[in-house]
Amino acid sequence: MIYLNETMLKIKKRAKHIKQEVFVLVEANKHPKVPLYVKLLSILIIAYTFSPIDLIPDFIPVLGYLDEIILVPLAISLVLKLIPDDVLEECREIVRRSEKVKKKNWTAGIIIILIWIAVLYWITSFFLNK
């Protein structure tokens, strides 16, 4: 039982670290030294991370959580490696001082949901009009 509690604490700590790294990507997007292709990649990762719609639906046993456990952290670490070290440290410091990580951002969530609704509407209308 003690091992299970320690494992859960490690998982929660790792999840908090990943959440902070997403906010580091948000800050890096604002930085002028970050290349455009890195900004575009990070926007995709940020949107996917905050999106309620997953590439692999969560109701599929085992595979459903594969993207949250493996794909998202892998993508985040890949893009973080593309950001210059000085910029990365600057962005991490901004995130450490910020309260953004502690708050839920309902505005971002609503915007992402509206984008998904618009995309689904566009796809549906495209196929229904044929």
C-alpha positions in Angstrom: 0.0 0.0 0.0 2.9 2.4 0.8 4.4 1.7 -2.6 1.1 2.6 -4.3 1.0 5.9 -2.4 4.6 6.7 -3.4 3.8 5.9 -7.0 0.8 8.2 -7.0 2.8 11.0 -5.5 5.5 10.6 -8.2 2.8 10.6 -10.9 1.2 13.8 -9.5 4.6 15.5 -9.3 5.4 14.5 -12.9 1.9 15.8 -14.0 2.5 19.1 -12.3 5.9 19.4 -14.0 4.4 18.7 -17.4 1.7 21.4 -16.7 4.4 23.9 -15.9 6.3 23.0 -19.1 3.2 23.7 -21.2 3.1 27.2 -19.6 6.8 27.5 -20.5 5.8 26.8 -24.1 3.1 29.5 -23.8 5.7 32.0 -22.6 8.2 30.9 -25.3 5.6 31.7 -28.0 5.8 35.3 -26.9 9.6 35.5 -27.2 11.1 37.1 -30.3 14.2 34.8 -30.3 12.0 31.7 -30.8 11.9 30.6 -34.5 8.5 30.6 -36.2 8.5 26.8 -36.8 9.0 26.2 -33.1 6.2 28.6 -32.3 3.8 26.8 -34.7 4.7 23.4 -33.2 4.3 24.7 -29.7 0.9 26.2 -30.6 -0.3 22.8 -31.8 0.9 21.1 -28.6 -0.6 23.7 -26.4 -3.9 23.5 -28.2 -3.9 19.7 -28.0 -2.9 19.7 -24.3 -5.8 22.0 -23.3 -8.2 20.4 -25.8 -11.0 18.2 -24.4 -10.8 16.1 -27.6 -8.0 13.5 -27.7 -6.3 11.8 -30.7 -7.0 8.5 -28.9 -10.3 8.6 -27.0 -10.0 7.9 -23.3 -12.7 5.3 -23.3 -10.5 2.9 -25.3 -8.8 0.6 -22.6 -5.1 1.2 -22.1 -4.6 3.1 -25.4 -6.9 5.9 -24.3 -4.4 7.3 -21.9 -1.4 6.7 -24.2 -1.4 10.2 -25.6 -1.5 11.9 -22.1 1.1 9.6 -20.6 3.5 9.3 -23.6 2.7 11.4 -26.6 2.1 14.8 -25.0 5.2 14.7 -22.7 7.3 13.5 -25.6 6.0 16.3 -27.8 6.6 18.9 -25.1 10.2 17.8 -24.5 10.9 17.7 -28.2 9.8 21.3 -28.7 11.5 22.5 -25.5 14.8 21.1 -27.0 14.2 23.4 -30.1 14.1 26.5 -27.9 17.4 28.3 -27.2 18.6 27.6 -23.7 18.7 31.3 -22.6 15.1 31.8 -23.7 14.0 28.6 -22.1 15.5 29.6 -18.7 13.9 33.1 -19.0 10.5 31.5 -19.7 10.8 29.0 -16.9 11.6 31.9 -14.5 8.5 33.8 -15.7 6.4 30.7 -15.1 7.9 30.1 -11.7 6.9 33.7 -10.7 3.5 33.5 -12.3 0.3 32.3 -10.7 -1.0 31.0 -14.1 -0.1 27.4 -13.3 -2.2 27.4 -10.2 -5.3 28.7 -11.9 -7.6 27.0 -14.3 -7.9 29.0 -17.5 -11.6 28.7 -18.6 -11.1 31.3 -21.3 -8.6 29.1 -23.1 -10.8 26.0 -22.6 -13.8 27.8 -24.1 -11.8 29.1 -27.1 -10.5 25.6 -27.8 -13.9 24.1 -27.6 -15.3 26.7 -29.9 -12.5 26.0 -32.4 -13.3 22.3 -32.3 -17.0 23.1 -32.8 -16.1 25.3 -35.8 -13.9 22.6 -37.3 -16.6 19.9 -36.8 -19.2 22.2 -38.3 -17.0 22.9 -41.3 -16.3 19.2 -41.9 -20.0 18.3 -41.5 -21.2 21.0 -43.9 -18.5 20.1 -46.4 -19.7 16.5 -46.6 -23.4 17.2 -46.4 -23.2 19.7 -49.3 -21.7 17.2 -51.7 
